[in-house]
Amino acid sequence: MPSAFAFWAQLIRKKYLLMLLHGNTSTWQLGAVMGPAVAGFVYAMVGFSFSYLIIAGIIAFAVILVMFIKKKTQARYNDAKFTV
């Protein structure tokens, strides 16, 4: 998770970072509660093999979305007012 925090600092403006962290924490907590329950229902409904196929599809979708993240240019770093 620490690497994600470093990545968010480059993607999100400083004034929105607190909202991002709140949303991320809420999402992780919801996933920790709902994930096993949903996985159990999917496994019961479609079986072992097809549930792994669904997981592979979700991972492929996530990888495609990550590839659309644009890299910041040096000019954007110079405009930012970050203090260390």
FENRA-V724753 format. One record per residue. SS is DSSP state (a for helix, b for strand, c for the rest). BURIAL is # if it has 16 or more other C-alpha atoms within 10 Angstrom, else .. D_LAST is the distance of its C-alpha to the last C-alpha in Angstrom with 2 decimals. Layout:
SS;BURIAL;D_LAST / SS;BURIAL;D_LAST
This chain:
c;.;20.95 / a;.;17.46 / a;.;17.76 / a;.;18.57 / a;.;15.39 / a;.;13.45 / a;.;16.19 / a;.;16.03 / a;.;12.46 / a;.;14.02 / a;.;17.20 / c;.;16.57 / c;.;15.10 / a;.;12.70 / a;.;15.73 / a;.;17.85 / a;.;15.72 / a;.;17.39 / a;.;20.77 / a;.;20.17 / a;.;19.37 / a;.;22.44 / a;.;24.60 / a;.;23.62 / a;.;24.46 / a;.;27.68 / a;.;28.63 / a;.;28.20 / a;.;30.31 / a;.;32.92 / a;.;33.12 / a;.;33.63 / a;.;36.55 / a;.;38.06 / a;.;37.51 / a;.;40.15 / a;.;42.57 / a;.;42.37 / a;.;42.63 / a;.;45.71 / a;.;47.35 / a;.;46.67 / a;.;48.06 / a;.;51.11 / a;.;51.74 / a;.;51.32 / c;.;51.43 / a;.;49.48 / a;.;49.49 / a;.;48.67 / a;#;45.79 / a;.;44.17 / a;.;44.84 / a;.;43.03 / a;.;39.99 / a;.;40.08 / a;.;40.21 / a;.;37.19 / a;.;35.17 / a;.;36.39 / a;.;35.40 / a;.;31.84 / a;.;31.58 / a;.;32.90 / a;.;30.38 / a;.;27.45 / a;.;28.97 / c;.;28.68 / c;.;24.86 / c;.;23.87 / c;.;21.24 / c;.;18.69 / c;.;19.53 / a;.;17.47 / a;.;18.42 / a;.;16.77 / a;.;13.38 / a;.;14.04 / a;.;15.07 / c;.;12.08 / c;.;9.99 / c;.;6.62 / c;.;3.75 / c;.;0.00
